Amino acid sequence: MLIPQESFFEGLGFVNMPELSCNGCHRGTDGCYYHVDHFSHSYVIEVADTEEDAHNNCFEDAYLFPDDWDESKIIAEVRDTLVKMCNGEM
C-alpha cells in the first residue's frame, strides 16, 4: 500500500496546491513546489522551481528512499529531507 501524500507534508508549513496538475503538490517554505511519488520500489522527492513548472508537471527528481524501509522510517526521512531542502541545507 502506498503512503498517502499528506503523511509527508503534514505539519511542515507547506501549502497544499490542489489546483496544480500534479496530485499532492505542495509549495514549500522556500517557494519551490514539492511532490513525493513512488516509482519502481522507491519513493522520490520531486521539486519544481516555479508554479508554472509545477502546473506543467515539470518536476525534477531530487532524492530517493527505498520502499522496503519501515513506513515510519520512510515518512521521517522524507520529512527531514524536505525541511532541509527548504532551509538550503541540501
C-alpha positions in Angstrom: 0.0 0.0 0.0 1.3 3.4 -0.9 1.9 6.0 1.8 -0.6 8.9 1.5 0.9 12.2 0.2 -0.2 14.2 3.2 1.8 12.0 5.5 4.9 13.5 4.1 3.8 17.2 4.4 1.6 17.4 7.4 2.7 20.0 9.9 5.7 21.2 7.9 4.2 24.5 6.9 4.0 23.6 3.2 0.9 24.8 1.3 -1.2 22.2 -0.5 -1.7 23.3 -4.1 -4.6 21.1 -5.3 -5.3 23.4 -8.3 -2.0 22.4 -9.9 -1.9 19.4 -12.3 0.2 17.2 -10.0 -1.8 15.4 -7.3 -0.2 16.1 -4.0 1.9 19.2 -5.0 2.9 21.4 -2.1 4.6 24.8 -2.0 7.5 24.7 0.4 8.6 27.5 2.8 11.3 28.3 0.2 8.8 29.0 -2.6 9.6 25.8 -4.5 7.0 23.1 -5.3 7.3 19.6 -4.0 5.7 16.2 -4.7 6.5 12.8 -3.4 5.9 10.0 -5.9 6.5 6.2 -5.9 8.5 4.5 -8.7 10.0 1.1 -9.0 10.5 0.3 -5.3 11.4 3.8 -4.3 9.7 7.0 -3.0 11.2 10.1 -4.7 11.0 13.7 -3.7 10.4 15.8 -6.9 10.8 19.5 -7.0 9.8 22.3 -9.4 11.2 25.8 -9.1 8.2 27.7 -10.3 4.4 27.4 -10.1 4.4 27.3 -13.9 6.7 24.3 -13.9 4.6 22.6 -11.2 1.4 23.3 -13.2 3.0 21.7 -16.3 4.2 18.7 -14.2 7.9 19.6 -14.9 9.4 18.2 -11.7 13.0 17.2 -11.2 13.8 14.1 -9.2 15.7 15.1 -6.1 16.1 12.3 -3.5 15.2 8.6 -3.5 14.1 6.5 -0.5 13.7 2.7 -0.7 10.2 1.4 -0.1 11.4 -1.6 1.7 12.1 0.5 4.8 9.6 0.6 7.6 6.8 3.1 6.7 7.5 5.3 9.7 11.2 5.5 8.7 10.3 6.5 5.1 8.0 9.2 6.4 10.5 10.5 8.9 13.4 10.5 6.3 11.3 12.2 3.6 10.0 14.9 6.1 13.5 15.6 7.4 14.9 15.9 3.8 12.0 18.2 2.8 12.8 20.5 5.7 16.5 20.5 4.9 15.8 21.2 1.3 13.6 24.2 2.2 16.3 25.5 4.6 19.0 25.3 1.9 20.8 22.5 3.9 20.8 20.1 0.9 
